[in-house]
Amino acid sequence: MAKTNTVRLTVGQAIVKFLAAQHSERDGVRQRLVPGLWAIFGHGNVAGLGQALEELGDEVGLTTYRPQHEQAMVHAAAAYAKHVDRLATFACTASIGPGSTNMLTAAAGATVNRLPVLLLPSDIFANRRPDPVLQQLEHPSEHDVSVNDAFRAVSRFFTRITRAEQLLSALPEAMRVLVDPATTGAVTVSLPEDVQAEAHDFPVEFFSYRVWRVPRAAPEPELVAAAAELLRAAERPLLIAGGGVIYSGAAEALADFATRHGVPVAETQAGKGALPWDHPLNAGPVGANGGSAANELARTADLIVAVGTRLSDFTTASMTAFQNPRVRWLSLNVTAADAHKLGALPVVCDALRGLTALGAKLHDWHAPAAYGDDIGALVRAWTHSVDELRAGQEAPRQAPALVADGADETSSPGPNGDARLAQARVLGLVNEAFGPHATVVCAAGSMPGDLLKLWRAGDPKAYHVEYGFSCMGYEIPAGLGIKLADAEREVVVMIGDGSYLMMNSEIVTAVAEGLTFTVVLVDNHGFQSIHGLQRSVGVPSFGNELRSRDPETGRLDGPVVKVDFVAHAAALGANAWGARDERELVEALARARSSSGVSVIVVSTDPERRVPSFGAWWDVPVAEVSTQRSVQEARGAYVEELARAREHRVAPAPLGSAAVDDTAGTGEDRSDR
């Protein structure tokens, strides 16, 4: 019997038509869920998805972008999704074998950061006729295993399409996971090479216009009441704002909550910008990369209100940040696993709805006036410290320069007579040039910590730092993704030379797409963030600086490798300038802002003029046994710091009770009293 209401398409063609019909909606605003697709073609997808995109892409409005590296295209998709509050994303397709596995690192980053990306890696033949096909990994005992199985560990959803009709159930499930804030991350649909080209009679309805509503989970009233009791009983509450505040569009609600109730707000990397930098209750960053105000408030807080944060080790300073023996935890989060962390009272909800409901339940409650005085003094002192660091008045050299004889830099003296600018001064000058509403992008090295402390963001989209995975190479692809999401916004990418050398090729992609943004390349000759960490744990300098191998020692401790980054960027099609001192940097920034296309500014910095840690700690285990005295001393200091770590696993207060157990977290047993 002939089939009716069907259309015969290949799997590749069906995917293209299906994706073009999907839309997301939140608060009545609709947009394309997948507006485009990143593609690097090989034998695994050029005749399948590649053919479909060429034939149908323009017809259905699905734009194809051609990057230079598969990892980079997933970074760009994740950055796009982050900038549009996870309401849209790109799909990414790659060929069999190395093309697909190149996406793994960025897939993990998307999942760690709770950002939706749709991955369409090509796979080995389902029919097994070519066995092994080119680039196939052969497993000695599991014949159906391919390299794409590695995506299972880094994806929130994984499926392999071995029959065309499986798309009918798999693709809607993939969309469901993409749009759900509680489950989103990398979504992987593995596509065997032969199946992509196979045809099937698909129902016409499968390609109809469809809207996926992005849910806003409402909090349970009983939990809101219990949360309000905890706040009313608190004398020194501290709210920690994570990325969930920004993704839910709750920045205004957060400002209103903080102001009405006198609760200070500390920032995470993902939450920075939720409050403008100059809001009187913005205490700045907290934790291992935190500042003096937020870290002092965290140390003495008796209630932590975690909103939209997964409470990573950097936020908790490896469980040492919160030292009040009476500290309790309250968490508002769309993900139940995050809401339950550290024994918090878990309020599973959307950040906007949660803050609104909690504020309404608190009525006119306000934190104690004396606490407000403490907050004001701490914030003013922190603002002064930031002013000094941005001006280059602090950041003394914290360790001897480790530059080989005859290999010193050629940069001119800075304004204070230093050979090179401090990184803090560079960040201050860039922030002053671009203002508080340009989007700054970064991901790895020492700059994310410095930016968290020093960058002054005026709105929720002015700060874009990937620190959940802290993935080197993210920065330039992310700048590209942000410009595709918001063409009118100024974007400045802050990147170290080590990360630039890993993934600079997407400058070519940005040039091809006619995009305009600025890259500030801080040249400190290697992985100086880890170089500093290495020495802090007692290990002598080894393998982190960009140096030539010394034929006498056999180690990489010879002269600094001279790389002409200006010439390199220019060769990729960018406008490029070098800046040897403050005056030249200011001039280059002005030229970049008035230029079209990608502009790259290379500035040499002094790696030893570091931003202070402001009393925070990060748990990096030190070798327990060593013949090196420096390691032995570092181990002793490590053990002392580790003793301050706390578990914070106490049960939350019962519903309907504001009672606080004064033994909570102390380990003291009062069962006999």
N, C-alpha and C positions, 0 to 999 in steps of 0.2 A: 504494500500500500504506500502510495506516495505521501511524503511528509508535507505538511502545510505550516505556514507561519515560521519557516526556518530560513536561514541564509547559510550557504556553504562557504566556510572560511578556513584558512589554516589557523593553527594555534597562535602563531605570531600575529596574524591579522586580527584574530578575535581579541587578543590581549590589547592591541592598540585601540580598537573600537570600544572595548569595555572601559579602559582607563579614561578615555576622552569623555565618557558619559558620567563620571563620578564627581560629585560635589560634596563639600562639607558645609555645615551651617551651625552657627552659634549666635545666640542672641538676635536671631532674625537676619544675620548677614551671611550670604552664600558666596562661595568661591569655588573655583576648580580645585579638586583635591589633588590631582596630579597634572599640573600645567605643562609639563615637559618631561623629556627623557634624556639622560646622559648615556652615551654609547661609545664604546670602543669595539669595533667589529673584528672578528676573526672567523676561522672556518666554523666555529661552533654556533655563530648567530648571524652571520652576514646573509645567509640565504633564508633564514627564518624571521626573526624579529627585524633584521636589517631590511629585508625585502618589504616587510609589512610597513615599516616606518616610511620607506621611500615612496611606496604606493599610496598609503592612506594618511600619513602624518599630517600633511598640509590640509587635506580634505576635512579631517576631524579636529584640526587645531592643536595637535600635539607636537610641539617644537622639539627637534632633536639637537642636542649640544654635543660637540666633539671635543673631549678633553685630551690631555696628554698622558694621564696615568689613572688607572682604575681606582686606586685609593683616593686620589684627589677628587674624583667625581662624587664619591659618597660623602666626603667632607663637605663639598659644595652643597649637596642636597640637604645634609644635616644643618648646615648654617642657614640655609634658606628656611627650613622648617622652624628653626629656633627664632628667626627674626619675625616670622609671621605667627608666632605663638602656637605652633604645632597644628595649625589649621590647614596646611597644605604641605606638600613635599614633592620631590622628583622621584622618578623611577630611574634605575641604573642597570644597564645590561653590559655583560662582558662575555668573552669567549671561554671555551673549555680550558681547564688547567690553570696556568699562571694568571691569566686575565681575571678569572673568577677569584682565585685565592688572594690576588692583590686587593680585593675589596674587604677582606676579613678584618684588618686592623680598624678601618673606618667604621665597619659594621659594629664592632665591639664598642667603639666610641659613641655611636648613636644610641646603642642600648644602654650603656652606662649612664648617659646623659638624658635618657628618656625622651629621645627625639625620633620622630617617625621618618624612616627611609624605606623605600621599596626596592629590593634587590632582585634582579632577574639574571642570575648566573647561568651560563650554559653548562650542560652536563653531557656525559658520555652517552652513546647510543642506547636507547631503551631496548632496541631489537637485538643488540649484541652482535650484529653481523660483523662490523669492523671491531675486532676485539684482540689486542687493544687498539683503539683509535689514537691518533697523534695527541700527545699530552695527557694521556690517561695514566693514572696511578693504578698499578695492579696490586691487589691485596692477596696474599697467599692463601687465605682461608675464608674470606668474605667477598664473594664474587660481585655482590651488588653494591659494594662500597665505592664511593668516588671522593675526590677531594672536597666536593660540595658538602659532604657530611660534616665538615669542619664548621659550617655555618650554624649548625644546630646549637652549639654552645654559646654563640654570640647573638642569636636571634630571639625575638619574643614570639615569632611564629615562623615555622618552617614546613614546607611541603615540597614534594617532588612530583611533577606532572608526567606520568608515564602513559596516559591515555588522554586523548583530546577532551573527552566529556568531563574529565576531572576538573576542568576549569570552572564548570558550572557551580561547584561547591567551594572550590579553593579560593577563587578570586574574591567573592563576597566575604569570606572569612578573613582574608588578608586585609580588606578594607576596614572591617570591623576592628581589628587590632590597631591599625594605623590611627584611627580617629579616637580611640578610647584613651584618655589621659592616664588611666591607671595601668594600662597594659602596653602602651606604645613603645616603640624602639625599632630595631631593624626587623623588617618583615621580608622573608626570603622565599621566593617561588623558584625552585630549581627546574630548569628547562632542558631536557635532553635534546641534542642537536637534531635528531631525526623527528622527534615529536613536534618541534617548532614548525616544521614544514608540512606536517600531516593535516589533512582537511577533515572537517566534521560539519554536520548540519546542526548549527546552533539555533536555539529559539530566538526569534527576533527580539522578544521582550528582554532578553539578557543584556541588550545594548541600549535599553531605554534610559533616558535621563533619570539619574538617581541622586537623592540627597541623603547624606549620612549626618545625622545630628550629633554634634560633639556634646557629650553629656556634661551637665553641671550637677554633681552629686550634692544633695542637701544633707546637712548634718542631722543626726537624731536629736530631737528636743531634749531627751533625758541627758545626753552627753553634753549638750550645750549648757544645760543647767549646772551639771557637775563642774564643767570647765569654769563657769562664772564663779562658782563657790571657791575654786582654787585661787582665782585671781583676787577675789575679795579678801581672802585670808593672807595674801602675799604682801610683803612689805618692800621687796626689791625684785619685782618681776622684770624679765628681759625677753623681748620678742626677737627671734632670729628669723629673718626673711630669706627664703630660698627662691629658686627659680620658679616654683609653682605659683608664687605671688604674681610674677610677671606674665607667665603663660596664661593665667586665668583672667588677666586684665584687672587685677585687684590693687593696683598701685594707689588709686584714689581712696579706696576703702581702707588700705593700710595707713595712709596719712591721716585719714579721719579718725581711725581707731587710736593711733598713737597720740594724736593731739587731744582728743576728748578724754582719754583715760590716763594720760601722762606716762605711758609705757615707752621706754626707749627701744629703738630698733637697731639691731646689729645685722650686718650683711654677710652673706656667703658670696662666693665667686658668681654663682648663677643668679643670686638675688640682688647684686649691686645695681643700683639705678632704680630699684623699686621706690625708694624715697630719693628726692633730689639731694645732692650732696650738702646743701646748705640748710636743710630742714633742721630745726633746733633739737629734734629728738633722734636724728640720725647719728648714732654713736660710732659709725664706721665699721670696718671689718672685724670679725671675731675669729679666734683660733690661732693656728700655727702661723698664718699670714696676717694675723690681726693687728690692730692698733692699740694704743694705750687705753683709750676710753672703753671700747667694747670689751677688751680683755679684763679690765678691772671690774666692770659691771658683771661680767660672766663669773668672775672669781667669787663675788659676794652674793650673787643672785640666789633668792630662795624659791623662785619659780622660773623655769624656762618655757616659753611659749614658742614652739617650733612650727613655723608655717611654710609649707611647701618645700621643705628641705629634707634630704636623705641623711643628713648628719654624718658626713664623711669624717675621716680622721683629721683632716685639716680644719674642719669646723670645730671639732671638739678638742683640738690640740692633743690628739691621741689620748683622750679621756682625762686630761689634766686641767682643762680650762675651768671646770666648775667645782669649786672647793668648799662651798657652804655645805656643812653636814646635813642641813635641812632641805637642800634643794629638791624640788619636785619637778616633774616634767609633764607638759601638756603639748600634744601634737595635733595639728590640723593638716591632713594630707589626703590626696585622692587615692593613694596607694596604701592599702592596709598594712603591708609589711613595713613601710616607712613610718606609718602612724604609731605602730606598736614599739618602735625602737626605744631602748633605754628605759623600759618600764613606764613609758608615758601613758597618761590618760589618752586613749586614741579616739580622735574625732575624725572619722573617715569622711571627707567632704572636699568639695571644690573650695579653693582659698577665698574667693570672693563671697560665696554664700556662707562660708564658715565665719569669716571676720564680721560680716554683716549681722549674722544671727547672734554671735557672741557679744558684739557691741550693743545690740538691742537688749539683750538679757542683762547686761551690766548697768543699764540705765545711766545714772549720773555718777557711778563709782569712779574714783580717781585715785591714783597711787599717792602715797603720803607726800606732803609738801617737802619734807626734809630730803626725801629721795630725789625730788625734782631739783633741789639745790645741788646735790651731788652730781646729778646728770649734767647740769649746766656747766659746772666747773670742769668736769672731765672732758666734755665735748669742746669747750674753749681751749683747753690745754692741747687736745689732740689736733684741733685746727691749726694752732700755732706750730706744732711739730711738723705738720704737713707743709705749711707755708715755708718753713726753713729748709726742709728736704727738697722741695720743688725748686727753691731758689739756689740750691747748691751750697747752703750754709752749713749743712751737716754732711753726713756720709763720709766720715774720715776713713782713711785706708785701714782696713781691719786685719791685714796680713801683709807680709813683705811681698813685693813684686817678685814674681818668679819668671822673669824674662831672661833668656840666655844672653850671654855676652854678644854684643854686636847685633842683637835682634830686636832692639827697642823700637817703639813705634815712631813714625815720622810725623805724627800730628803736632800741630802747633800748641803752645801752652794755652790752657783755658783761662777764664777770667780771674781765677784765684791763683794763677801760676802753676796749676797742675798740668801734667803732660796731656791728659785727656779729660773730657767731661765725665762727671759722674752720671750713671744711668738715670738717677733720680732727676737730675737737671734736664736731661734729654726729655724725659717724660713730661716734666713741667712745661718746657718750651713747646712741645708738640700740643699739649692740652690747651695752652694759651693761644696757639695759632689757630687751632680748629674749633675751640670753644666747647661748651658742655653738651652740645646736641649732635655732634658728629659721632659716628659709631667707631669705637676703637676695638680692634681685633687682636687677640693674642691666644697662645695656647700652652707654651712650654718654656722651661728655663726659669730664670730668676724674675723675668718681667711680669708674669702673672701675679706674683706676690707683691711686687712693687706697684703695679697698676692698681691692685685691690686697695692698697693703702693710699696711693697718691693721685689717681685719676679722679677728676671731678665730673661726675655724670649728672646731667640735668634732666634725663628722662629714662624710662625703662629700656629703650633701645639704643642708648648711648654707650653701652658697655657690653661687649660680646667676647667673653673669654671662655674657651673650652678647657675646663680644669678637672672634669670628672675622670677623663682618660689622660689628660695632659699630653696630648699626642703631637709630637714634633711633626711638622709638615702640614698641619691643619690650617695655618694662618692665611696663606695666599688663596687657596681654594675657598676658604670661608669668606674672604673679602669679595670674591667673585659671586658666591651665592647670595650674599647680602645685597649686592648691587642689583642682582636679578630680581630680588624681592622688593627693593625700594630704590628705584633708580635716582630719585631726587636727593637722597640722603648722602652727605659726605661720609666717606669711609677711610679710615687710616689704619693700616695693618702694621702692628709693631712686631718685629721678628728679629731673633738673634741670628748670627751668621751660621751657627750649627744647624738650626732648623731650616734656614734658607737653602743651605746646600743639600738638604734632603729632598725638598719638593718645591723648587722654584719654577718648574716647567709650566705651571698654569698661568704665569704671566703671558705666555704665548696665547693661551685660550682667551684671556681677558682682552688682549690686543685684537684678536680675531673677532670678538663680539663687540668691539668698540666701547668697552666699559672704561669708566674713569674712577680711579681711586689711587691713594698714595700708600706706598710701602716705605716705612722707616726701618732700615736695616742697621741694627746695633752690632758693630763689629768688635767683639772682645776676644777673638781668636780661640774659639772652641766652646766646649760645654762648661762654661764657667760656673753655672749654678751647681752642677754636680761636682765640679772641681772644689768649690767651697765646702760642700757637704762632705766630700771625701776627706778633706783635711780636718773637718770638725769631728770626725769619728777616729782621728788619729792616723789615718793612712797618708803617707807622703804623696806628693803630686805624682800621678800615674795615669796616663792614657786618656786624659780629658781635654787637654789643650791641643790646638791644631798646630803641631810641630813636626818637623822633619825627623827622621830616624838618625840618631847620632851613630856614625860608624864605630866610634870608640866604645860607647856603652852598649850598643845594640838596642837601645830603647828610644822611644819617641820623645826625647827630651832635647832635641837639637833646636835650631833656629825656628822661629815662627814661620809658617808657610804663608807667603804673601799671595793673597788672592785679590785680583782687581775686580771687585764686585760692581763697580760703576761700569766698566767696560762690558762685563757679563750681562748686566741688566739691559744695557743699551743694545747688545747683540740680540736679545730676546724681543726687542721692539719697544722697550720702555723709554720714557724720558729718565735720565739718570744724572745725579749730581753727587759729589762727595762733599762732606762738611767736616772740616778739621777742627773747628772751634765754634763757640756760641754764635758769633756773628754770621759765619757761613751757614750754620744750621737754620737760623732765623730767615736768612735770605732764601735758602733752598725751600723751606716750607712755604714761603710766600709764592715762589715760582710754581711749586707743585699745585697749590690751591687755584692758581690762575691758568693752569694747563689742562688740556684734555688728554685722555688716554691714561695709561698706567704710569705713575711717576715713582721712581725709586730714589731714596735719599740714603746714602751710606755715611754713618757717623761712627767714629772710633771712640770707645769708652774705656775707662779704667775699671777693670773687673774687680779690683780690691776696694773700691769705694762703694760699699754695699749699704743698703737700707737696713737699719737695726731691726731686731726681731721683736722688740717690745715685750720681752718676758715670756713669749710663747715657746712651746716645745713641740717637736715632731718626733715620733718614735721611729728611729732608724737603728736597729740593733747593731751593737758594736761587738767585734770579735771577742769571745769570752776568754780565749787563750791566744797570746802572742808574745814573741820575744821583743817586739818593738815597744819602747817605753811610752811613746806617744799614744799607742793603741791602749796600753794598760791604763793610762791616765784617763783616756776617753771612756773606757769601760767603767771605771769608777764613777765618773760623772753621770754616765748613762743609768747605772743602777740607782743612783740617788734620784734622778728624774723619774724613773719608772715607778718608784715608790709612791709618787704623787698621783698616779693613775687610779681612777675609780671606775667601778663597773656600772653604776647607775642602773641597776636592774631591779629596783624595788617595785612592788606593785603599786598602781595608782590608788588614790583615795577612793573609797567606795562611793557609788552614786548617791547623791543626797547628803553627803557628809563633807565638810570642809576641814575635818580634823587632819592635822599633820603630825605624823609620828616623829618625835624629836630624836629617835635613834636611827631614822632612815639613812642608810648609806654609811653609818659609822661602824657597823659590825658589832655594836654593843647589844647584849642580850638582856632585856628587862622583863622576861617572861615571869620571873619570880617576884615581881614587885606589884 
